[in-house]
């Protein structure tokens, strides 16, 4: 006798089969006349639920994405366990469905949001294209890394097995973060093309861009920025640095902006147009940056009379800008670059640099006149109160000042 299986004994718990929607805990609110649904998506689900932008095409109602910028965001997520990102803003016409459950005292409603499985074709990004593409890049990169290491382990190369297992464990742990960590998504219900194009403009127009002064104050991952607070205590800079503005001109009571002080720290330590690459970040020590920069600022004070008057309060930054090249941010940066070559690279003593700056001091009157040592460099316009700030001028003028230290000032010196 053949035994017939009893299908009633089959346990179907957990089997979902085909589903048309995914369900998320969500809260419904209003902004103006629009309904907004807010939910949390696991990072790995972002490129599954939201449309992944194509860098080769401009999304209607949005702008073309930069793959480099998106990739950097993906790297940021993978390398920073304490990452932070604002909500992704998307729009929907009528494809999502909300099942309300609890109305809260403030008028918001808690419930389930039913998002169709084909959501990538119906939801459109208002703000966050680069974040979505960056998350997709990171997920794909980690999945590829895990598969490649697993393949190498399967080949059975015993000599490298321990190292490969460590790499695999690290990659799996990192990939797990994309399951456990979430990002907020806000879905705006809007079907009118003209209205959602206006939404993109409004988001961009109302955002206050972060200027360089604010960046150097708060981005503590960069060694130059970490050195900034201590350098600001120097007598020449104390209470003379604008912590908000990047443009310091005219009657502004500050000598420099925070961004410019960071530029000077960089010029003193890596050259007037030097860059602090990721590799260099790990090689530079902030205490050395601070020490070198304070030595440079001391040489300025001791070598240039007007800066001593400024530090003593006998001269204001606007007065300095009106009568001396030392009031030029670009000129100070060039002098910092020259100091780098003399002090950091060539190991010229601080006292000798002070003496050299003292020989330049009589020639610092502004504006630049014909026949002055500055006019022959080609890096100044006649009547200017500072040098041209183009990269080639910064490099050339710095090289000239370094050369004059050994060769002497130009013979065409006026006055």
Secondary structure, DSSP 8 states (H G I E B T S, - for coil): ------GGG---TT-----SEEEEEEEEEEETTEEEEEEEEEHHHHHHHS----TTS--TTS----HHHHHHHHHHHHH-TT-----EEEEESS--EEEEEEE-TTS-EEEEEEEETTHHHH-EEEE-HHHHHHHHHHHHHHHHHHHHHHHHHHTT-HHHHHHHHHHHHHHHHHHHHHHH-EEEEEEEE---HHHHHHHHHHHHHH-----HHHHHHH-TTSHHHHHHHHHTTSTTTTT-EESS-S---TT-S-SEEHHHHHHHHHHHHH-TT----HHHHHH--HHHHHHHHHHHHHHHHHH-HHHHHHHHTSS-HHHHHHHBGGG-HHHHHHHHHHHIIIIIIS---HHHHHHHHHHHHTT-BSS--TTSTTGGGTSS-TT-SS---SHHHHHHHHHHHHHHHHH-S-TT---
